[in-house]
Amino acid sequence: MKRVIEDFTCQNCNTQVTGDGYTNHCPNCLWSKHVDIEPGDREANCGGLMEPQKIETDGTGFKVTHLCTKCGHTKSNKCAKQDQVDELLAKKADPLI
């Protein structure tokens, strides 16, 4: 894994996100962007938006599985403390879990 500290604007909900070097998705809507082959390498040529498909817990925290809306690539990532997981789950009629 290559730690890359970057701020970005979420292309799904326009939230301004302050990265910490491990941030790979928007904490507001959990959408991501397909930019890496390996975490932090910025080697993926796709650039498609990655929709959160599933949220799971292993008892120590949440992880989100993303599906690229452009190429179909899937990737799971740990959720951070600032991620709005509980609020997103409460708003959904059909939870992702």
CNS distance restraints for C-alpha pairs under 8 A (distance, minus, plus):
assign (resid   1 and name CA) (resid  38 and name CA) 6.60 0.50 0.50
assign (resid   1 and name CA) (resid  39 and name CA) 5.05 0.50 0.50
assign (resid   1 and name CA) (resid  40 and name CA) 6.07 0.50 0.50
assign (resid   1 and name CA) (resid  41 and name CA) 7.61 0.50 0.50
assign (resid   2 and name CA) (resid  39 and name CA) 6.15 0.50 0.50
assign (resid   2 and name CA) (resid  40 and name CA) 4.57 0.50 0.50
assign (resid   2 and name CA) (resid  41 and name CA) 6.11 0.50 0.50
assign (resid   3 and name CA) (resid  21 and name CA) 4.95 0.50 0.50
assign (resid   3 and name CA) (resid  22 and name CA) 6.24 0.50 0.50
assign (resid   3 and name CA) (resid  39 and name CA) 7.86 0.50 0.50
assign (resid   3 and name CA) (resid  40 and name CA) 5.72 0.50 0.50
assign (resid   4 and name CA) (resid  20 and name CA) 7.93 0.50 0.50
assign (resid   4 and name CA) (resid  21 and name CA) 4.59 0.50 0.50
assign (resid   4 and name CA) (resid  22 and name CA) 7.02 0.50 0.50
assign (resid   4 and name CA) (resid  40 and name CA) 5.78 0.50 0.50
assign (resid   5 and name CA) (resid  19 and name CA) 5.57 0.50 0.50
assign (resid   5 and name CA) (resid  20 and name CA) 5.37 0.50 0.50
assign (resid   5 and name CA) (resid  21 and name CA) 3.82 0.50 0.50
assign (resid   5 and name CA) (resid  22 and name CA) 7.26 0.50 0.50
assign (resid   5 and name CA) (resid  23 and name CA) 7.90 0.50 0.50
assign (resid   6 and name CA) (resid  18 and name CA) 7.04 0.50 0.50
assign (resid   6 and name CA) (resid  19 and name CA) 4.99 0.50 0.50
assign (resid   6 and name CA) (resid  20 and name CA) 7.17 0.50 0.50
assign (resid   6 and name CA) (resid  21 and name CA) 6.68 0.50 0.50
assign (resid   7 and name CA) (resid  16 and name CA) 7.56 0.50 0.50
assign (resid   7 and name CA) (resid  17 and name CA) 5.59 0.50 0.50
assign (resid   7 and name CA) (resid  18 and name CA) 4.54 0.50 0.50
assign (resid   7 and name CA) (resid  19 and name CA) 4.81 0.50 0.50
assign (resid   8 and name CA) (resid  16 and name CA) 6.09 0.50 0.50
assign (resid   8 and name CA) (resid  17 and name CA) 5.29 0.50 0.50
assign (resid   8 and name CA) (resid  18 and name CA) 6.76 0.50 0.50
assign (resid   8 and name CA) (resid  19 and name CA) 7.41 0.50 0.50
assign (resid   9 and name CA) (resid  14 and name CA) 5.58 0.50 0.50
assign (resid   9 and name CA) (resid  15 and name CA) 5.62 0.50 0.50
assign (resid   9 and name CA) (resid  16 and name CA) 4.57 0.50 0.50
assign (resid   9 and name CA) (resid  17 and name CA) 5.87 0.50 0.50
assign (resid  10 and name CA) (resid  14 and name CA) 4.71 0.50 0.50
assign (resid  10 and name CA) (resid  15 and name CA) 5.25 0.50 0.50
assign (resid  10 and name CA) (resid  16 and name CA) 6.51 0.50 0.50
assign (resid  10 and name CA) (resid  17 and name CA) 7.01 0.50 0.50
assign (resid  10 and name CA) (resid  26 and name CA) 6.04 0.50 0.50
assign (resid  10 and name CA) (resid  31 and name CA) 7.57 0.50 0.50
assign (resid  10 and name CA) (resid  32 and name CA) 7.69 0.50 0.50
assign (resid  11 and name CA) (resid  49 and name CA) 7.64 0.50 0.50
assign (resid  12 and name CA) (resid  29 and name CA) 7.72 0.50 0.50
assign (resid  12 and name CA) (resid  31 and name CA) 6.64 0.50 0.50
assign (resid  12 and name CA) (resid  49 and name CA) 7.78 0.50 0.50
assign (resid  13 and name CA) (resid  28 and name CA) 7.91 0.50 0.50
assign (resid  13 and name CA) (resid  29 and name CA) 6.89 0.50 0.50
assign (resid  15 and name CA) (resid  26 and name CA) 7.34 0.50 0.50
assign (resid  15 and name CA) (resid  28 and name CA) 7.04 0.50 0.50
assign (resid  17 and name CA) (resid  26 and name CA) 6.53 0.50 0.50
assign (resid  17 and name CA) (resid  27 and name CA) 7.59 0.50 0.50
assign (resid  19 and name CA) (resid  23 and name CA) 5.17 0.50 0.50
assign (resid  19 and name CA) (resid  24 and name CA) 8.00 0.50 0.50
assign (resid  24 and name CA) (resid  32 and name CA) 6.27 0.50 0.50
assign (resid  24 and name CA) (resid  33 and name CA) 7.76 0.50 0.50
assign (resid  25 and name CA) (resid  30 and name CA) 5.47 0.50 0.50
assign (resid  25 and name CA) (resid  31 and name CA) 5.53 0.50 0.50
assign (resid  25 and name CA) (resid  32 and name CA) 4.28 0.50 0.50
assign (resid  25 and name CA) (resid  33 and name CA) 7.30 0.50 0.50
assign (resid  26 and name CA) (resid  30 and name CA) 4.73 0.50 0.50
assign (resid  26 and name CA) (resid  31 and name CA) 5.58 0.50 0.50
assign (resid  26 and name CA) (resid  32 and name CA) 6.33 0.50 0.50
assign (resid  26 and name CA) (resid  83 and name CA) 7.57 0.50 0.50
assign (resid  27 and name CA) (resid  80 and name CA) 7.75 0.50 0.50
assign (resid  27 and name CA) (resid  82 and name CA) 6.13 0.50 0.50
assign (resid  27 and name CA) (resid  83 and name CA) 4.02 0.50 0.50
assign (resid  27 and name CA) (resid  84 and name CA) 5.80 0.50 0.50
assign (resid  28 and name CA) (resid  83 and name CA) 6.30 0.50 0.50
assign (resid  28 and name CA) (resid  84 and name CA) 5.53 0.50 0.50
assign (resid  29 and name CA) (resid  84 and name CA) 7.23 0.50 0.50
assign (resid  29 and name CA) (resid  88 and name CA) 7.32 0.50 0.50
assign (resid  30 and name CA) (resid  51 and name CA) 7.73 0.50 0.50
assign (resid  30 and name CA) (resid  52 and name CA) 6.18 0.50 0.50
assign (resid  30 and name CA) (resid  64 and name CA) 7.85 0.50 0.50
assign (resid  30 and name CA) (resid  83 and name CA) 7.25 0.50 0.50
assign (resid  30 and name CA) (resid  84 and name CA) 7.78 0.50 0.50
assign (resid  30 and name CA) (resid  85 and name CA) 7.96 0.50 0.50
assign (resid  31 and name CA) (resid  49 and name CA) 7.13 0.50 0.50
assign (resid  31 and name CA) (resid  50 and name CA) 5.73 0.50 0.50
assign (resid  31 and name CA) (resid  51 and name CA) 5.20 0.50 0.50
assign (resid  31 and name CA) (resid  52 and name CA) 5.77 0.50 0.50
assign (resid  31 and name CA) (resid  66 and name CA) 7.57 0.50 0.50
assign (resid  32 and name CA) (resid  49 and name CA) 5.96 0.50 0.50
assign (resid  32 and name CA) (resid  50 and name CA) 4.82 0.50 0.50
assign (resid  32 and name CA) (resid  51 and name CA) 6.73 0.50 0.50
assign (resid  32 and name CA) (resid  52 and name CA) 7.83 0.50 0.50
assign (resid  32 and name CA) (resid  66 and name CA) 7.37 0.50 0.50
assign (resid  33 and name CA) (resid  47 and name CA) 6.09 0.50 0.50
assign (resid  33 and name CA) (resid  48 and name CA) 5.79 0.50 0.50
assign (resid  33 and name CA) (resid  49 and name CA) 4.51 0.50 0.50
assign (resid  33 and name CA) (resid  50 and name CA) 5.22 0.50 0.50
assign (resid  33 and name CA) (resid  68 and name CA) 7.68 0.50 0.50
assign (resid  34 and name CA) (resid  44 and name CA) 6.69 0.50 0.50
assign (resid  34 and name CA) (resid  46 and name CA) 6.12 0.50 0.50
assign (resid  34 and name CA) (resid  47 and name CA) 4.83 0.50 0.50
assign (resid  34 and name CA) (resid  48 and name CA) 5.28 0.50 0.50
assign (resid  34 and name CA) (resid  49 and name CA) 6.17 0.50 0.50
assign (resid  34 and name CA) (resid  50 and name CA) 6.26 0.50 0.50
assign (resid  34 and name CA) (resid  68 and name CA) 6.59 0.50 0.50
assign (resid  35 and name CA) (resid  42 and name CA) 5.12 0.50 0.50
assign (resid  35 and name CA) (resid  43 and name CA) 6.46 0.50 0.50
assign (resid  35 and name CA) (resid  44 and name CA) 4.79 0.50 0.50
assign (resid  35 and name CA) (resid  45 and name CA) 6.77 0.50 0.50
assign (resid  35 and name CA) (resid  46 and name CA) 6.74 0.50 0.50
assign (resid  35 and name CA) (resid  47 and name CA) 5.43 0.50 0.50
assign (resid  35 and name CA) (resid  48 and name CA) 7.93 0.50 0.50
assign (resid  36 and name CA) (resid  40 and name CA) 6.09 0.50 0.50
assign (resid  36 and name CA) (resid  41 and name CA) 5.51 0.50 0.50
assign (resid  36 and name CA) (resid  42 and name CA) 4.46 0.50 0.50
assign (resid  36 and name CA) (resid  43 and name CA) 5.25 0.50 0.50
assign (resid  36 and name CA) (resid  44 and name CA) 4.79 0.50 0.50
assign (resid  37 and name CA) (resid  41 and name CA) 6.63 0.50 0.50
assign (resid  37 and name CA) (resid  42 and name CA) 7.00 0.50 0.50
assign (resid  37 and name CA) (resid  43 and name CA) 5.70 0.50 0.50
assign (resid  37 and name CA) (resid  44 and name CA) 5.28 0.50 0.50
assign (resid  38 and name CA) (resid  42 and name CA) 7.88 0.50 0.50
assign (resid  38 and name CA) (resid  43 and name CA) 7.76 0.50 0.50
assign (resid  46 and name CA) (resid  70 and name CA) 7.37 0.50 0.50
assign (resid  46 and name CA) (resid  71 and name CA) 7.19 0.50 0.50
assign (resid  48 and name CA) (resid  68 and name CA) 5.96 0.50 0.50
assign (resid  48 and name CA) (resid  69 and name CA) 6.11 0.50 0.50
assign (resid  48 and name CA) (resid  70 and name CA) 5.01 0.50 0.50
assign (resid  48 and name CA) (resid  71 and name CA) 7.26 0.50 0.50
assign (resid  49 and name CA) (resid  68 and name CA) 5.71 0.50 0.50
assign (resid  49 and name CA) (resid  69 and name CA) 5.75 0.50 0.50
assign (resid  49 and name CA) (resid  70 and name CA) 6.98 0.50 0.50
assign (resid  50 and name CA) (resid  66 and name CA) 5.38 0.50 0.50
assign (resid  50 and name CA) (resid  67 and name CA) 5.06 0.50 0.50
assign (resid  50 and name CA) (resid  68 and name CA) 4.05 0.50 0.50
assign (resid  50 and name CA) (resid  69 and name CA) 5.79 0.50 0.50
assign (resid  51 and name CA) (resid  66 and name CA) 5.22 0.50 0.50
assign (resid  51 and name CA) (resid  67 and name CA) 5.26 0.50 0.50
assign (resid  51 and name CA) (resid  68 and name CA) 6.26 0.50 0.50
assign (resid  51 and name CA) (resid  69 and name CA) 6.69 0.50 0.50
assign (resid  52 and name CA) (resid  64 and name CA) 6.39 0.50 0.50
assign (resid  52 and name CA) (resid  65 and name CA) 5.79 0.50 0.50
assign (resid  52 and name CA) (resid  66 and name CA) 4.44 0.50 0.50
assign (resid  52 and name CA) (resid  67 and name CA) 6.51 0.50 0.50
assign (resid  53 and name CA) (resid  64 and name CA) 7.35 0.50 0.50
assign (resid  53 and name CA) (resid  65 and name CA) 5.63 0.50 0.50
assign (resid  53 and name CA) (resid  66 and name CA) 5.50 0.50 0.50
assign (resid  53 and name CA) (resid  67 and name CA) 6.38 0.50 0.50
assign (resid  53 and name CA) (resid  96 and name CA) 6.44 0.50 0.50
assign (resid  54 and name CA) (resid  64 and name CA) 5.72 0.50 0.50
assign (resid  54 and name CA) (resid  65 and name CA) 5.18 0.50 0.50
assign (resid  54 and name CA) (resid  66 and name CA) 7.31 0.50 0.50
assign (resid  54 and name CA) (resid  96 and name CA) 4.66 0.50 0.50
assign (resid  54 and name CA) (resid  97 and name CA) 5.73 0.50 0.50
assign (resid  55 and name CA) (resid  62 and name CA) 6.58 0.50 0.50
assign (resid  55 and name CA) (resid  63 and name CA) 5.70 0.50 0.50
assign (resid  55 and name CA) (resid  64 and name CA) 4.52 0.50 0.50
assign (resid  55 and name CA) (resid  65 and name CA) 6.43 0.50 0.50
assign (resid  55 and name CA) (resid  96 and name CA) 5.45 0.50 0.50
assign (resid  55 and name CA) (resid  97 and name CA) 4.89 0.50 0.50
assign (resid  56 and name CA) (resid  62 and name CA) 5.50 0.50 0.50
assign (resid  56 and name CA) (resid  63 and name CA) 5.43 0.50 0.50
assign (resid  56 and name CA) (resid  64 and name CA) 6.50 0.50 0.50
assign (resid  56 and name CA) (resid  97 and name CA) 5.55 0.50 0.50
assign (resid  57 and name CA) (resid  61 and name CA) 5.46 0.50 0.50
assign (resid  57 and name CA) (resid  62 and name CA) 4.36 0.50 0.50
assign (resid  57 and name CA) (resid  63 and name CA) 6.24 0.50 0.50
assign (resid  58 and name CA) (resid  62 and name CA) 6.81 0.50 0.50
assign (resid  61 and name CA) (resid  78 and name CA) 7.68 0.50 0.50
assign (resid  61 and name CA) (resid  79 and name CA) 7.23 0.50 0.50
assign (resid  62 and name CA) (resid  78 and name CA) 6.16 0.50 0.50
assign (resid  62 and name CA) (resid  79 and name CA) 5.42 0.50 0.50
assign (resid  62 and name CA) (resid  85 and name CA) 7.99 0.50 0.50
assign (resid  63 and name CA) (resid  76 and name CA) 6.55 0.50 0.50
assign (resid  63 and name CA) (resid  77 and name CA) 5.35 0.50 0.50
assign (resid  63 and name CA) (resid  78 and name CA) 4.19 0.50 0.50
assign (resid  63 and name CA) (resid  79 and name CA) 5.10 0.50 0.50
assign (resid  64 and name CA) (resid  76 and name CA) 5.50 0.50 0.50
assign (resid  64 and name CA) (resid  77 and name CA) 5.46 0.50 0.50
assign (resid  64 and name CA) (resid  78 and name CA) 6.38 0.50 0.50
assign (resid  64 and name CA) (resid  79 and name CA) 6.55 0.50 0.50
assign (resid  65 and name CA) (resid  74 and name CA) 6.82 0.50 0.50
assign (resid  65 and name CA) (resid  75 and name CA) 5.57 0.50 0.50
assign (resid  65 and name CA) (resid  76 and name CA) 4.11 0.50 0.50
assign (resid  65 and name CA) (resid  77 and name CA) 6.45 0.50 0.50
assign (resid  66 and name CA) (resid  74 and name CA) 5.46 0.50 0.50
assign (resid  66 and name CA) (resid  75 and name CA) 5.37 0.50 0.50
assign (resid  66 and name CA) (resid  76 and name CA) 6.18 0.50 0.50
assign (resid  67 and name CA) (resid  72 and name CA) 5.83 0.50 0.50
assign (resid  67 and name CA) (resid  73 and name CA) 5.75 0.50 0.50
assign (resid  67 and name CA) (resid  74 and name CA) 4.56 0.50 0.50
assign (resid  67 and name CA) (resid  75 and name CA) 6.87 0.50 0.50
assign (resid  68 and name CA) (resid  72 and name CA) 4.76 0.50 0.50
assign (resid  68 and name CA) (resid  73 and name CA) 5.17 0.50 0.50
assign (resid  68 and name CA) (resid  74 and name CA) 6.36 0.50 0.50
assign (resid  79 and name CA) (resid  83 and name CA) 6.24 0.50 0.50
assign (resid  84 and name CA) (resid  88 and name CA) 6.21 0.50 0.50
assign (resid  85 and name CA) (resid  89 and name CA) 6.16 0.50 0.50
assign (resid  86 and name CA) (resid  90 and name CA) 6.11 0.50 0.50
assign (resid  87 and name CA) (resid  91 and name CA) 6.32 0.50 0.50
assign (resid  88 and name CA) (resid  92 and name CA) 6.47 0.50 0.50
assign (resid  89 and name CA) (resid  95 and name CA) 5.65 0.50 0.50
assign (resid  89 and name CA) (resid  96 and name CA) 7.06 0.50 0.50
assign (resid  90 and name CA) (resid  95 and name CA) 7.88 0.50 0.50
assign (resid  92 and name CA) (resid  96 and name CA) 7.96 0.50 0.50
